[in-house]
Amino acid sequence: MSTEHSDGPEYMAVALQVSVKGVNRCKDRESSRARIQENIQRISEYTTTAAGFLKFFYGAPVQLVALPEYAVTGFPMKESPAEWRDRACLEQGGPEYEALGKVAQANNLFLSGNVYEIDRHFPELYFQTCFIIGPNGDVILRYRRLTSCFEPTPHDVWDKYLDIYGLDGVFPVACTEIGKLGTIASEEILYPELTRCMTMRGAEVILHPTSEPGSSNLTIKEVCRRARAIENQVFVVAANTATIDDIPIPPYTCSAMSKIVDFNGHVLAEAAPGGEAMNANALIDIGALRRVRRRTAMANVMSRQPLDIYRQGYEGFDFHQGNFLLKDGKVIEPPDRETFRRRQEANIERMIKAGAL
């Protein structure tokens, strides 16, 4: 278990940089599900190795392992929504979640990641879902990605989604023995409001599953990871893919840069480019974070946020409007990418009309 101080736990976290074999070239559901299990088996082996070796090396327990974005399937390319639901999407309580739960349970740790998932309330759709599984093997948090260019999100069926899950289900935070955990997906690190909504609900660690181009230069996502950590006084644990294999894109296009950032924006550990790695590991000191958050000081930026100003400042500027896939109270099938593109064009026109551009 984690080392418990009077004001918070201390433990090792790992952002596991792992390759994923895409399911896109699988010919049917059976072969795609076999590939998903193959990806999960590799994750299981790496997680067990990381948990055992790092505890031996550092003398502190590994309590948190973070996986990259869509780490068991890859991402949809030319597949229709119906094809992707059948081939790649996980069912809540399905065999894939059961297998991932066994990984967490066997190693007595929290396992986070990102998958495509079916929701029985919205059978026409699928959502990109960030999950956290507890040491008992159960899913303790599901966050559905809220921003996407070409795929459905809860915002596209906003009224119905809120009726079912409420706002706390839109921005879930898990209160655990290793701290309060939240998660966002991939490019959502570019949207400061999303991390802020998690932090205002108590999040102390933000899990950031991503699949992004690695670079020796300072990328926009890297800048934003550090900014989100500083402005929200949170740890950010970001796991990137090592490669995405068996798709018609060079496998190292999205690779490297898995890392752990502390609440001062300092990179505590980072995986180098070159493939799969468990090198992005560091000690998470929740007690130190809590002491900073509760200190009366100019540097305590979260305690000085005039949130009511921002709320009033945003009022009336709903350029990107909700319920895009909800017509007369009924959910419709996701349209093609050209329709999503035209939606963005309409958003830009509204911004121009309002004087924002």
N, C-alpha and C positions, 0 to 999 in steps of 0.2 A: 504494500500500500504506500501511498505518498507520505512523505515526511510532513507532519502537521506542526506548525508553529501557532502561537497564540492568535495570530492575525491572518493565517492562510497557509495552504499547502505548498510544497515544493517538490517537483518531480521532473523527469526527463520527458521531452516530447520529440517526435521524429516526423519530419516531412519526407515521406517515402517517395523517391523519384523512381517510378516504375514504368516499364513499357506496356503498351496495350496493343493487342492484336484486334484490329477492327473486324466487325461482323459483316461489313458491307458486301463482301464477295461470297458470303455463305449462300448456298443455293436454296435453303429452306429453313424452317423453324428449328428442326432437329439439329442441323449442323451449326446454326448460330448459337443455340443454347449450349452445345458442347464447347464451343469456343469461349463463351462467357465463363463456363466452369473452369476451363483451362486458365483464363486470366485470374480467376479467383484463387486457384491453386497456387499460382506463382505469388500472388499477394500474401497468401497464407504462409508460404515458406519464408518469404522475406520478412514478414512481420515477426514470426517466431525467432528468426535469427537476430533481428534488430533488438528485440526485447531481451533476449538472453545475453547477447554480447555486450550491449551498452550497459546493462545492469552490472555485469562482471567488471567492465572497464572503469565505470565511473562510481560504482557503489550506490547509485540511486536508481529507483525503479522507473522503468518506462511505463508511463500511465496513459500516454496519448500518441496514437499513430494516425497521421493524416495521409490520405490518398489523393491522387490528382483528379482532375475533371474527367468525367465519363471513362473511368479507369477499367471498366469491364467490357465495354462495347465499342469505343470510338464514337464518332458523331455521324448523324445522317448526312447523306450527300444527295444522291438521286432518288432515294427511296420515297415513296408516298407516305403520308402520315399513317395509313392503315398498315402498310408494309413494315414501317418502323415500330409500330405498336406490337406487331406480331413477332418480329425478329429480335428486337433489342430492348424492349421496355420490361422492367421488373414489376411484378405484382406485389403489393403489400402482403407480407406473410408468405411469399413464394419461396421456392427452393434456393434462389440466389441470396435472398436476405438471410435465409436460414444458414447457408454456408458462411456468409460474412459474419453472422452472429457467433458461429462456432470459433472463428478466428479470434474475435474479441474475448470470448469466454475462455478459450484455451490459454490465452496469454494474460488474462486478468487486466485488461486495459480498455480504454475508450478508442473506438475506431471510427474515423470520419471519412467521408468520400462524396462522390457525386455520380448519379446515375440518371437514366431516363426511366420514368415511372408512370404506371397507369393508376388512375384514381377512379374508384367505382362511381363516384358522384359525377364524373365527367368522362364517360366511356368514349366519347367522340374524339378526345384529346389525349395527349400525353404531356407530362411536365418534366423539365429538367430539375432534379431534386437533389439537394445536399442533405445528407443524413449524418447522424451520430448514433452509434451503437454503444451501449454500455457494457461493462464487464460481465453482466448477466446474460448477454447475447441479445437483448431486446433493443429495438430502435427507440431511442428516447427523444429524438428531434427529427423533424422533417421541415426543410425550408425549400419552397419552390421558387426558382429563379424568376425575378420580377421584370427583368429587362432582356429583350432578345429582338434581333432584327427579323428573323424569319421563322420563329417557332412560338407556339402558344405559351402564354404565361397566365398566372392568376389575374393579372390586371385586365386581360382580354375577356374575362368572365367575372368581372369584379363584384357585381352585386350578388350573384349567386355564391361566389367563393366566400365573401364576407358573411353571408347568411349561415354558411356551414361551419366555417372555421374561426370567424371573428378576427379582429386585428392582431391579437396575440398569436393567432395561428399563421398570420402573414409574416410576422417578425418574431419567430419563436426563439427563446433563450432557455437552455437547460441548466438548472441549478444542480451541480454535482459535487462530489467530494473533492474534485480537483479544480473547482472554480466554476464560474458561470460561463457557459460556452454558447457561442453563436457562430453562424456560418453564412457566407455569401459565395456566389459562383463567378469565377472567371473575370470577365470584363466589368462585373459589378463593382470591382475595386475602384473603378473610375468614377463611381457615383457616390459622393460623400454622404448623401442623405441615408443610404441604405445601411452603412455601417453605423451611422449615428442613431438610427432607429433601434438597432440591436443594442447599442451601448446604453441608450436611455432606458432600456429594459434590463440593464444590469450586466451585459456581456463583459467579460474580462479577457477572454481569449476568442479571437475571430479566426475560424478555420477558413482557408481560402483555397479550395481546389481549383486548379487552373490548367490550361493547356495553351501555352503561349510561346512565341519565338524567343529563344535565348539569345543573348547578345552581351558582348563585353562593354557596350555602351549603356548608358542609363536609359532604360526604356520607360515609356509612359506608365505602364503598370507598376514598374519598380518604384518610380517616383511616388505613385499613389499609395502603394503598400506602406511606405515609410510615413507619408502624410497622414493616412488613416490611423496608423499606430500613434502618432504624436498627438493629433487633434482630438482623439477619443481616449487617449491613455489606456491602450489595450495592447496585448500581445497579438501579433499576426503570424499564424503558422500557414505557410503557403506551399503546397505540393504541386509540382509541375510534372508533366509527362517526361519520360526519358526519350521515348520514340512512340510514334503511332505506326504500326506495321500492317502490311498487306492492304494498303489503300493506294490509290494513284497519286499520292503526294509524297515527296521525299521524307523519309521517316524522321529525320532530325530537324524538320522544320519547326516543330514545337518541342522544345527540349531545354533541359538545364534550369538553373536559377531557383530550384526549390530552396526555401529558406525559412528562418525564424527571425522575426523582428520584435524587439522589445518595445515597451511603452514610451521610450525616448527616441524611437526611430533608429536605434542601433541594430545592425545585422549581427545576430549572435552566432549564426552558423549558416552555411550555404553549400549546396551540392554543386560541384564543378560540372562543366559540360562533358559529354563523352559517354553517357549511358546511364544505366540504372545505378542507384546509390542510396545509402542510408546516412550519408555524411551530414545532411541537414538535421542535426540533432543538438538540443541545448536544454539547459535547466530552466524551467519555468518557475519563477518565484512569485506566486500569487500574493504572498504576504507583503513583499516589497511594493507591488502595484497598489495594494489597498492602503498602505501607509502614505504613498504619494497622493492618492485620490482624496484622502481624508485630511491632508495637510492644508492649513490656511496659508496660501502663498500665491504670488502672481503667476507662478508656473502651473498652478492647478487650473488649467483652462476649462475643464468640463464644468467645474462649479461656478464659473463666471459666464456661462452661455445664456444670453437673453433670448430664449427659444420663442417667446411670444412675438418678438420682432420678426423672426423668420417666418412664422406661421402667417402673419399678416402680409408679409412681403410676397409670399407665394400665392396668395389668394387671387383667384381670377385668371391665373396663367396656366390653364390646363391644356397645353398645346398637344400633348400626347394623351388622347382621351381613352378611357376605359371601355369595357364591354364590346370590344371589337368583334368578338365571336359569340355574342349573346344577342339574339334577335327575338323580340317579343317573349323574353323570358326563357328561350330555348337555346341550348348550345348548338352551334353549327360546326361542321368539319373545317379544319384549318384550310385557308386558301393557298394558292400557289405563291411562290416568292415574288412574282411581279405584283400581286395584290398587296403584299406587305410593303413592297417598295413604293407603291403609289400612296399607301398610308403615310409613309414617312414624308413624301413630297407634300402631302396635305398639312402635316405638322409644321413643316418649314414655312408654308404659305401663311399659316395662322401666326407664326412667330413674326413674319415680316409685317403682317397687318397690325399686330400689336406693338410694333416698334422695337421688338427684341432683336431683330436682325436688320 
